[in-house]
């Protein structure tokens, strides 16, 4: 019985820590007009992915308000 309770406690702690991970999706596609109607999809890591998704169907891309990843991307330059 104690073993089962210990396993359950470890499982709950594992799930709680998994939920606290950073949101890697920086961009949202807002389908429809700019008036707020339509659907939203916030599963794009790059702006290019988002623009490709709204291309031809109407809509625009905006930054994800729930993005918790790094603030800036560092670009490497070759020497």
ChimeraX attribute file (.defattr): number of C-alpha atoms within 10 A of each C-alpha:
attribute: neighborCount
match mode: 1-to-1
recipient: residues
	/A:1	5
	/A:2	7
	/A:3	8
	/A:4	8
	/A:5	10
	/A:6	11
	/A:7	10
	/A:8	12
	/A:9	11
	/A:10	11
	/A:11	11
	/A:12	12
	/A:13	10
	/A:14	11
	/A:15	10
	/A:16	11
	/A:17	9
	/A:18	10
	/A:19	9
	/A:20	8
	/A:21	10
	/A:22	12
	/A:23	15
	/A:24	15
	/A:25	18
	/A:26	22
	/A:27	24
	/A:28	25
	/A:29	25
	/A:30	21
	/A:31	19
	/A:32	16
	/A:33	12
	/A:34	10
	/A:35	6
	/A:36	10
	/A:37	10
	/A:38	11
	/A:39	11
	/A:40	15
	/A:41	14
	/A:42	19
	/A:43	16
	/A:44	20
	/A:45	15
	/A:46	13
	/A:47	16
	/A:48	11
	/A:49	15
	/A:50	23
	/A:51	19
	/A:52	12
	/A:53	18
	/A:54	16
	/A:55	10
	/A:56	8
	/A:57	10
	/A:58	13
	/A:59	19
	/A:60	18
	/A:61	22
	/A:62	14
	/A:63	15
	/A:64	19
	/A:65	11
	/A:66	14
	/A:67	16
	/A:68	13
	/A:69	13
	/A:70	11
	/A:71	8
	/A:72	6
	/A:73	7
	/A:74	7
	/A:75	6
	/A:76	6
	/A:77	5
	/A:78	4
	/A:79	3
